[in-house]
Amino acid sequence: MSTELTHRHYALLRAVGAGRCELTCSCEPDLFIDGRTCCDQTAAHLLARAGLIRPAVRGRVGQRVPAQLTDAGRAALSSQAPLAVAA
């Protein structure tokens, strides 16, 4: 199954790219923006599972660490064209 990225996904990618986000270290990482929990964790989980965002450093399970874009995330953001990702 594939899912097309929405405006919300791109907004989250922009926030990660701007250095405003943290992820929890877990198999389903939660996203925090400006220190507050992201209101759409489903979208955040999709970005992580699709390999568009990742933790910038290793941490303990449950620890919040800076988030970063992957090469695929930067490419998706730069194109900002509809992109289907495996869900």
PAFI-648828 format. One record per residue (C-alpha): x, y, z; residue number from 1; residue in three letters. Coordinates in Angstrom, 3 decimals. Each point is the difference from the previous one (the first is absolute). Layout:
<sites>
       east      north         up   seq   type
          X          Y          Z   NUM    ALA
...
</sites>
This chain:
<sites>
       east      north         up   seq   type
      0.000      0.000      0.000     1    MET
      1.290      3.484     -0.731     2    SER
     -1.034      3.355      1.385     3    THR
      0.403      3.371     -1.676     4    GLU
      1.618      2.703      2.109     5    LEU
     -2.366      2.789      1.013     6    THR
      0.567      3.655      0.796     7    HIS
      0.252     -1.015      3.666     8    ARG
      2.800     -2.478     -0.778     9    HIS
      1.898      2.725     -1.846    10    TYR
     -0.534      2.432      2.894    11    ALA
      1.467     -2.582      2.381    12    LEU
      2.957     -0.552     -2.328    13    LEU
      0.609      3.769     -0.114    14    ARG
     -0.075      0.182      3.808    15    ALA
      2.507     -2.867      0.252    16    VAL
      2.199      1.639     -2.634    17    GLY
     -0.082      3.265      1.964    18    ALA
      1.366     -1.789      3.088    19    GLY
     -3.175      0.504      2.042    20    ARG
     -0.758     -3.679      0.671    21    CYS
      0.925     -2.880      2.258    22    GLU
     -0.832     -3.697     -0.234    23    LEU
     -0.288     -2.560      2.750    24    THR
      2.308     -2.978     -0.407    25    CYS
     -2.407     -2.889     -0.568    26    SER
     -1.361     -2.286     -2.678    27    CYS
     -2.876      2.520     -0.519    28    GLU
      1.730      3.312      0.704    29    PRO
     -2.163      2.872      1.217    30    ASP
      0.672      3.436     -1.448    31    LEU
      0.284      3.206      2.022    32    PHE
      0.018      3.463     -1.590    33    ILE
      1.336      2.941      1.982    34    ASP
     -0.115     -2.186      3.114    35    GLY
     -3.661     -0.928     -0.393    36    ARG
     -1.412     -3.285     -1.173    37    THR
     -1.063     -0.086     -3.648    38    CYS
     -3.801     -0.135     -0.357    39    CYS
      0.210     -2.576     -2.811    40    ASP
      2.171     -2.870      1.164    41    GLN
     -1.412     -2.192     -2.772    42    THR
      1.567      2.329     -2.579    43    ALA
      3.248      0.106      1.990    44    ALA
      0.132     -3.795      0.179    45    HIS
     -0.567     -0.242     -3.758    46    LEU
      2.921      2.382     -0.659    47    LEU
      2.254     -2.072      2.257    48    ALA
     -1.100     -3.361     -1.472    49    ARG
      0.442      1.383     -3.531    50    ALA
      3.583      0.968      0.844    51    GLY
     -0.557      3.744     -0.478    52    LEU
      0.951      0.987      3.574    53    ILE
      2.208     -1.616      2.626    54    ARG
      1.695      0.729      3.318    55    PRO
      3.126      2.120     -0.474    56    ALA
      1.816     -1.862      2.806    57    VAL
     -0.369     -3.261      1.870    58    ARG
     -1.783      0.058      3.323    59    GLY
     -1.543     -2.185      2.667    60    ARG
     -3.437     -1.483     -0.633    61    VAL
     -2.537      2.741      0.650    62    GLY
      2.581      2.805     -0.035    63    GLN
     -0.750      3.071     -2.114    64    ARG
      2.751      0.842     -2.469    65    VAL
      0.236      2.481     -2.891    66    PRO
     -1.757     -1.088     -3.197    67    ALA
      1.521      0.343     -3.437    68    GLN
     -1.029     -0.462     -3.595    69    LEU
      1.428     -2.927     -1.910    70    THR
      1.199      0.390     -3.576    71    ASP
     -3.410     -1.298     -1.093    72    ALA
     -1.710      2.544      2.256    73    GLY
      2.040      2.859     -1.463    74    ARG
     -0.818     -1.218     -3.516    75    ALA
     -3.717     -0.218      0.795    76    ALA
      0.035      3.471      1.511    77    LEU
      1.929      1.546     -2.868    78    SER
     -2.340     -1.490     -2.602    79    SER
     -3.149      0.487      2.084    80    GLN
     -1.766     -1.876     -2.736    81    ALA
     -2.497     -2.714      0.900    82    PRO
      2.110     -2.893      1.229    83    LEU
     -1.349     -3.438      0.737    84    ALA
      1.608     -1.704      2.992    85    VAL
     -0.530     -3.515      1.237    86    ALA
     -2.365      0.023      2.946    87    ALA
</sites>
